[in-house]
Amino acid sequence: MTHAKLPIWDHKSDAEKIEVLQDWLLDIYQLQLTDARNNLLNTLATHQPADQKETDDLQQMQHLIQQHPNIMRPTCEVAHITGSALVIHTGTGRVLLHYHKTLVRWLQFGGHAEDETDFAQVALREAHEESGLPDLRFYPDTNVTTPLDIDIHTIPSRKNQPEHLHLDLRYLLATNEPDATSVTQGESSRFRWLSFDEALGMVDEVDPALRRLIRKAQAIWHDQTWSRTN
């Protein structure tokens, strides 16, 4: 008995073969990441946006997560989820920014997942790798790892990568050792510890979404400081 061998490639063009393989990969992502995507959608359903931009980004993010099975991987060319974190020194209320060499602006720490689906841990790992700070922890509660802020921004095309969206989940981390920063090879070497007012005053150097995140961090820090002293 002769069995058919799949796929039957003979009548397909190269473009059709690529399309079949892409469909198979999406099926694999659908199987592997459905639970993680649903968990993230559940988290986003409880997120309270602070302004119209964050409201619009929340709705678009939810739509894109439902639409693209591979949205948690950088292989999704339209958009993919990233994790980032603003670092605060709890003793002084200063925040740490670094100068992004590619995007040429001051930013919080963050980046892509590496086969991870917990983007709080992505943000923690990236912040540790980029800042060198050894004692980073989630703030104000080390056991609560829901994002403090969300933001969608466009990443311009470069090299072999087309223009795409970053769906950024943003967290707040704390350190008690602000002087322990160190530069990892290949990462930015420019750090700035800034008071809230200083950071919020950098209108031309800090984008509006990051200023929103800083204002949220400022409110949390003031609440925590008041609680400790009263």
C-alpha positions as CSV (number, residue, x, y, z in Angstrom):
1,M,0.0,0.0,0.0
2,T,1.3,3.4,-0.9
3,H,0.7,6.2,1.6
4,A,0.5,9.8,0.6
5,K,3.3,12.0,1.9
6,L,2.4,15.3,3.3
7,P,2.8,18.1,2.5
8,I,2.4,17.6,-1.3
9,W,4.9,20.2,-2.5
10,D,5.1,19.5,-6.2
11,H,2.3,21.8,-7.2
12,K,3.1,24.6,-4.8
13,S,5.2,27.7,-5.4
14,D,7.9,28.8,-3.0
15,A,5.6,31.5,-1.6
16,E,2.9,28.9,-1.0
17,K,5.3,26.6,0.8
18,I,6.3,29.4,3.1
19,E,2.7,30.2,3.8
20,V,2.0,26.6,4.7
21,L,5.0,26.5,7.1
22,Q,3.9,29.8,8.7
23,D,0.4,28.5,9.3
24,W,1.9,25.4,11.0
25,L,4.0,27.6,13.2
26,L,1.0,29.7,14.2
27,D,-0.8,26.5,15.1
28,I,2.1,25.5,17.4
29,Y,2.0,28.9,19.0
30,Q,-1.7,28.6,19.4
31,L,-1.3,25.4,21.3
32,Q,1.7,26.5,23.4
33,L,0.6,30.0,24.4
34,T,-3.2,30.0,24.7
35,D,-3.2,29.7,28.5
36,A,-0.5,32.4,28.8
37,R,-2.4,34.8,26.5
38,N,-5.7,34.2,28.3
39,N,-4.0,34.9,31.7
40,L,-2.6,38.1,30.3
41,L,-6.0,39.1,28.9
42,N,-7.5,38.5,32.4
43,T,-4.8,40.7,33.9
44,L,-5.4,43.5,31.4
45,A,-9.2,43.3,32.0
46,T,-8.6,44.6,35.5
47,H,-6.1,47.3,34.5
48,Q,-7.2,50.9,35.2
49,P,-5.8,53.3,32.6
50,A,-4.8,56.8,33.6
51,D,-5.5,58.8,30.5
52,Q,-7.0,58.5,27.0
53,K,-3.7,57.3,25.4
54,E,-3.5,54.4,27.9
55,T,-7.2,53.6,27.4
56,D,-6.7,53.4,23.6
57,D,-3.5,51.3,24.0
58,L,-5.3,48.9,26.4
59,Q,-8.0,48.2,23.9
60,Q,-5.6,47.8,21.0
61,M,-3.4,45.5,23.1
62,Q,-6.3,43.3,24.0
63,H,-7.3,43.1,20.3
64,L,-3.8,42.3,19.1
65,I,-3.3,39.6,21.7
66,Q,-6.5,37.9,20.6
67,Q,-5.6,38.2,16.9
68,H,-2.0,36.9,16.9
69,P,-1.1,33.6,18.5
70,N,2.6,34.4,18.5
71,I,2.3,37.9,20.0
72,M,4.4,36.9,23.0
73,R,7.4,36.2,20.7
74,P,9.6,38.6,18.7
75,T,8.8,36.5,15.6
76,C,5.4,38.3,15.4
77,E,6.3,41.0,12.9
78,V,3.2,43.2,13.4
79,A,3.7,43.6,17.1
80,H,5.0,41.8,20.2
81,I,4.8,42.1,23.9
82,T,7.7,43.5,25.9
83,G,8.4,44.0,29.6
84,S,10.0,47.0,31.2
85,A,10.5,48.6,34.6
86,L,11.1,51.9,36.2
87,V,13.6,51.6,39.1
88,I,13.1,53.7,42.2
89,H,15.4,54.2,45.2
90,T,13.0,53.9,48.1
91,G,15.3,55.9,50.4
92,T,15.3,59.1,48.4
93,G,12.4,58.7,45.9
94,R,14.7,59.1,42.9
95,V,14.2,57.1,39.7
96,L,16.8,55.6,37.5
97,L,16.8,56.2,33.7
98,H,19.3,55.0,31.1
99,Y,20.0,56.4,27.6
100,H,18.9,54.0,24.9
101,K,21.6,54.0,22.2
102,T,19.3,52.9,19.4
103,L,16.2,55.0,20.2
104,V,18.4,57.9,21.4
105,R,16.3,58.9,24.4
106,W,16.1,58.4,28.1
107,L,14.1,55.4,29.1
108,Q,13.2,52.9,31.8
109,F,14.8,49.5,31.5
110,G,13.2,46.7,29.4
111,G,13.2,44.4,26.5
112,H,12.0,41.2,24.8
113,A,11.0,37.9,26.3
114,E,13.4,35.0,25.9
115,D,11.0,32.0,25.7
116,E,9.2,33.6,28.7
117,T,5.5,34.2,29.2
118,D,5.7,36.0,32.6
119,F,6.5,39.6,31.6
120,A,7.0,40.8,35.1
121,Q,10.0,38.5,35.2
122,V,11.0,39.7,31.8
123,A,11.1,43.3,33.2
124,L,13.0,42.2,36.3
125,R,15.6,40.3,34.3
126,E,16.1,43.1,31.8
127,A,16.4,45.7,34.6
128,H,19.0,43.6,36.4
129,E,21.0,43.0,33.2
130,E,20.9,46.6,32.0
131,S,21.5,48.3,35.4
132,G,23.6,45.7,37.3
133,L,21.6,46.4,40.4
134,P,21.7,43.2,42.5
135,D,18.7,43.7,44.8
136,L,15.8,44.7,42.6
137,R,12.4,43.8,43.8
138,F,8.8,44.6,42.9
139,Y,7.5,47.7,44.6
140,P,5.5,48.4,46.8
141,D,4.6,44.7,47.3
142,T,7.2,42.1,46.3
143,N,4.4,39.6,45.8
144,V,2.3,41.7,43.5
145,T,3.5,41.6,39.9
146,T,0.7,43.2,37.9
147,P,1.8,45.9,35.5
148,L,1.6,49.5,36.8
149,D,1.3,50.9,33.3
150,I,0.9,49.8,29.7
151,D,2.0,51.5,26.5
152,I,2.1,50.9,22.8
153,H,4.8,52.5,20.8
154,T,6.2,52.2,17.3
155,I,9.7,50.8,16.7
156,P,11.2,52.0,13.4
157,S,12.5,49.6,10.8
158,R,16.2,48.7,11.0
159,K,18.4,46.1,9.5
160,N,16.2,43.0,8.6
161,Q,13.4,44.1,11.0
162,P,10.4,45.9,9.7
163,E,8.6,48.7,11.5
164,H,6.5,47.1,14.3
165,L,4.7,47.8,17.6
166,H,5.9,47.1,21.1
167,L,3.1,46.3,23.5
168,D,4.9,47.2,26.7
169,L,3.9,46.0,30.1
170,R,5.5,48.3,32.7
171,Y,6.3,47.6,36.3
172,L,7.9,49.4,39.3
173,L,11.0,48.0,40.9
174,A,12.9,49.2,43.9
175,T,16.5,49.1,45.1
176,N,18.2,50.0,48.3
177,E,21.7,50.1,46.6
178,P,21.5,53.0,44.1
179,D,25.3,53.2,43.9
180,A,25.6,49.5,42.8
181,T,24.9,50.1,39.1
182,S,27.3,48.5,36.7
183,V,27.5,48.4,32.9
184,T,27.0,45.1,31.1
185,Q,28.9,44.7,27.8
186,G,26.8,45.9,25.0
187,E,24.3,47.8,27.2
188,S,24.0,51.6,27.7
189,S,26.6,53.1,30.0
190,R,24.7,56.3,30.7
191,F,22.6,56.3,33.8
192,R,20.9,59.2,35.6
193,W,19.3,59.1,39.1
194,L,16.7,61.9,39.1
195,S,14.1,63.2,41.5
196,F,10.5,63.0,40.4
197,D,10.5,66.7,39.6
198,E,13.7,66.5,37.6
199,A,12.5,63.5,35.6
200,L,9.1,65.0,34.9
201,G,10.8,68.2,33.8
202,M,12.7,66.5,31.0
203,V,9.9,67.3,28.5
204,D,12.1,67.1,25.5
205,E,14.0,64.0,26.6
206,V,11.4,61.9,28.2
207,D,8.3,60.8,26.3
208,P,4.7,61.4,27.6
209,A,4.1,57.7,28.4
210,L,7.2,57.5,30.6
211,R,6.2,60.7,32.4
212,R,2.9,59.1,33.1
213,L,4.7,56.0,34.5
214,I,6.9,58.3,36.7
215,R,3.8,60.2,38.0
216,K,2.3,56.8,39.0
217,A,5.5,55.8,40.7
218,Q,5.6,59.2,42.5
219,A,2.1,58.7,43.9
220,I,2.9,55.2,45.1
221,W,6.1,56.3,46.8
222,H,4.4,59.2,48.5
223,D,1.7,56.9,49.8
224,Q,4.3,54.4,51.1
225,T,6.3,57.2,52.7
226,W,3.2,58.7,54.4
227,S,2.2,55.2,55.7
228,R,5.6,54.7,57.3
229,T,5.6,58.1,59.0
230,N,2.0,58.1,60.3
